[in-house]
Amino acid sequence: MQSKRGRPRNVETQKSILNASYDLLLEHGFGAVTVEKIAERAKVSKATIYKWWPNKAAVVMDGFLSATIARLPVPDTGCVLDDILIHATNLVRFLISREGKIITELIGEGQLDSGLSEAYRTRYFHPRRLEARLLLERGMERGELKKNLDIELSVDLIYGPIFYRLLVTGYPLDDSYVQQLVMNAFEGIRSD
């Protein structure tokens, strides 16, 4: 096993940087956040930040995730329908919260900043997609879902409309919508 080069991250310094980046994101939005402002708020040098993160997008995404990840636990009720309902409902509740609205901003900014789009895809969306995949795989293993289910397509079927409403139509996102969406999707993926 090779040792990592350089000094290990100081946990308190890292936490200070992540908190500073998250606070600035909430206060001013992604476009106004700079590594200089993060360093100033965290009382560290820019070099310290660049030693641990490759760019602004990475540190901002890590700050966002460290502050918000606990709000989206992965359920395990023993019933795939209940698990997906809980998971999708929690996601919608988060997306329409003050903190969750940052995702909309990050997606918009990501259209012009490839580093940011890569950061939110790999650090936020891919892990959420893997969670949904895990829930559906459990349902297949328990015989609750079709044996030949296309899991990737099913994730798109269930979660895609949420982001379509969030980013395109602006139609309301609420618990009732999630309930209807999931129940309709399960009509096609549930085992007979």
N, C-alpha and C positions, 0 to 999 in steps of 0.2 A: 504494500500500500504506500503510495507516494504521499509525502506531506505537501500541503498547499504552500505556495510561495507567499512571502510577505507575512505581515502580522495578522492574527485573527481579528475579526471585527470586535470592537469594544461594544458590548451590548447596550450600554447606556448611551453612547454616542450614536449608535445606529438608531436607537429608539428616538432620540432627539431629532435626528435628521428626518426620519419617517413621519414623526408628529408635525414637524415644521412643514414638510411638503404637503401633508394632508390639510393642515390648517390654511396654508396659502391657497391650495386648490379650492377649498370651500369659500374662502374670502374673496378671491379674485378671478377664479377660473383658470383653466390650463394655460391659455395663451399668455396670461400675465405672470405666470410662475417662471422663475429663472433659477438656475443653479446658484447664482450669486445671492438671490433673495433667500433661498433655502439655507445656504451656508450662513448668511447673516442671522437668520432667525434661530438656527440651531447652534450658533456660536462655534462654528467649525470652519475650516478652510475649504475652498472649492476642491482642492487637491484631495482632501479626505473623502469628499463625495465621489469624485471621479475614480478614486482607488477602489471603491466598492460597487459603483454603478457606471455603466458605459455612457449614459446620457440622461437628460432631464426626464424623458418619458419613462425610463426604467425606475428611477427613484420615485417619481410621482405615482406610478402604478403600484409599486411596493408599499408606499405610504397609504394609498387608498385601500389596498387589500388588507394591510395589517389593521386598519381601523374598522373595516367592514366585514371581514370574512366570517366572523362568529355569528353574523345575522342570517347566514344561510346554511344551517346544519343539514346533513343528509339523513332523511328519515328512514326508519326500518321498522314498520308496523307489522310486517308479515303479510301484507296485502299490497300488490303492486299498484292497484288503483288508488288506494289511500296514500301510498308513498308519493306517487306522481302528483296527486292533488295537493298534498302538503308542500312538496318541493316547488311546484309551479306557482302556488299561491304565495309562498314565502318570497319567491323571486319577484313576482309582480308587486307585492307590498314593498319590497326593497326598492325596485326600480322607480316607483312613484314617490318614494320618500325624498327628503332633501338631499341626502347623501347619494341615493340611487340616481337622481337626475344628473349627477356628474357623468354617469356612463353615457348618457345622450350627448353631452358636451364632448367627451373623449372620442366618441365615435365620429362626431362631426369634425373635430380637429384632426382625427386620424386620416381623414380623406386627403389632407394636405401634408401630413407628417408620417412618413412610412415607419419611422422608429416607434411612434406612438401606436400606430395601428398594429404593428407586430407585438408590442408590449401588451395591449389589451386583449389581443387574440390569444397569445400564449399564456398570459398570467391570469386572465379573468374568464374569457369565454371557453377556452378549451377545458379548463378544470370543471366548469359548470356542465359542459357537454358530457364529460366523462362521468360525472355524478348521475346524470339522467340515464346514460348508457348502463351504468351499474344497476340502477333501479329496474330498468327493463330486462336486463339479463337475469336478475333475481326472479322476476315474474315469469320469464321463460323457463327457468330451472324448476320452478314450482308448478309449472303447467297452467299458469293463469293466462298466458299469452300464446299466440300461434307459434308452432314449432319452427316454421320457416320465416319468421318475422325479420324484416329488414330493419335492424335496430337504428342505423343511421337515418334512414328515411323516417322512421317513427319519431325520433328526436326532433327532426325538422318539422314534422306534422304537428307535434304538440307545442314546441317552443317557438317555431318560426312565426306563427301568427301574433304571439306576444310582442315580438320585436317589430313586426310589421305595423301593429297599432302604435307602438311606442315611437317609432321613427318616421313612419310614412303618413298614416291616416290621422293620427291624433285622437282617434276614438277612445272612449274611456277604457281604462284597465282597472278591473276590480275583481273581487272574489267571485261574483256571479258570472262574469265573463270566463274566468278560469274554469269554473265548474262546468259551464256549457262546453267549452273548448275540449276539456279532458274527457268528458262523457261522450262527446261526439267522436273524438279520436279513438276511444276505446271500443266503440262499435265496430271499427275495422280491424283492430289488433288483438282483441280478446279471443281466447281459444273458444271453440264451439262447445 
